[in-house]
Amino acid sequence: MAKKKTKATSKKAGKKKRVSARPTRVAKKKIGYDDSALRLIATLQYIPTEAPGVTTAQINEMHNQHGGEISLRTTQRDLNSLEKIFDIKKSGKKSPRWYWEYKQGIAVIPAHDQFSALTWNLLEQYLEPLLPWPMRSSISPHFATARHVLEQGSTPRLDRWRSSVRIIPSNLQLRQPRVEESVTRIVYEGIWHGEQITLHYRKRGADSTGRYDIDPCGIVVRGNIVYLVGRVHRRDTIQQFALHRAESAAFSGREADIPEDFDLDEYIREGNFNYVQGEEVDLVLRMDNYVAQHLVECPINETQQVVPAGDNECEVHVRVVDTQQLRWWLQGYGSRLRVLAPDSLKSWLREEIETLQDYYARE
């Protein structure tokens, strides 16, 4: 009898040993929804960043689609618990819809430390003015979170850093013109979905708007201006439309007809945003060494060469395309720079100077 008892005991012990190895493997498969903490994180991820939001049933369905077989009641309890901690809000009573309200920014996991919050804060100061309006609204909760972290965790070292870093523009900085948010939304969605857009657009200097059915080819942000690059319906040429001059936008109901050979990068490389005035030229400039030091440190392009010219002066040789942007740049140096070649640019500068002389002589 003792032997049988011992044998039975060893079998029982063996069975326990085999069972004890299984839970880890099983738990790994179901950890996404058996673990309530991870289920709550997933719930937060399913809540959209702005109104009108999603219903409790929709969130529950998203859980089920991702392998979490949980009840609608469980999802309701989770949302009610999360509402007490996070900035999520529900609208309506009968079938409430949930969305983020962002009183203190977005909940970031992992949370910001002071260094990452500082990085976002710098991005807000110097990048946000360049962003189109819809992009600003989508990223603003991240900026708000970073500000909140910095305000709550202020230290002498952090304050010293924030007061010791600045970025300033190299040229006169103009304010960004206001673009109707509905216009930008339609334009961006039209490009995304490949749909033709109808713009009511006022050309520069025009007294009234005109209607344009446009096949949108791309968006280009140049300085503080956002341009739609596209082709007016049944025309061959690609044109540019500054979005702040559009009064309204809508979908025309037609699919966009984009030229198969169109390439936005090639379009830019061809100089379409530099207002080309002529062909590629061999530009030769003479200036004093002090002024030329800027070009030595920041060359125009890889063809640039700087050679001594005596009397504390030098010559700059570079091959460039003759553009309106180049001409504005040359004018900016005034009398501290002389154009030696090509003759076309010398003649243009001479005419500009004579026009200015006549203008000021009449005063």
Secondary structure, 3 states (H helix, E strand, C coil): CHHHHHHHHHHHHHHHHHHHCCHHHHHHHHHHHHCHHHHHHHHHHHCCCCCCCEEHHHHHHHHHHCCCCCCHHHHHHHHHHHHCCCCEEEECCCCCEEEECCCCCCCCCCCCCHHHHHHHHHHHHHCHHHCCHHHHHHHHHHHHHHHHHHHHCCCHHHHHHHCCCCCCCCCCCCCCCCCCHHHHHHHHHHHHHCEEEEEEECCCCCCCCEEEEEEEEEEEEECCEEEEEEEECCCCCEEEEEHHHEEEEEEEEEECCCCCCCCHHHHHHCCCCCCEEEEEEEEEEEEEHHHHHHHHHCCCCCCCEEEEEECCEEEEEEEEEEEHHHHHHHHHCHHHCEEEECHHHHHHHHHHHHHHHHHHHCC
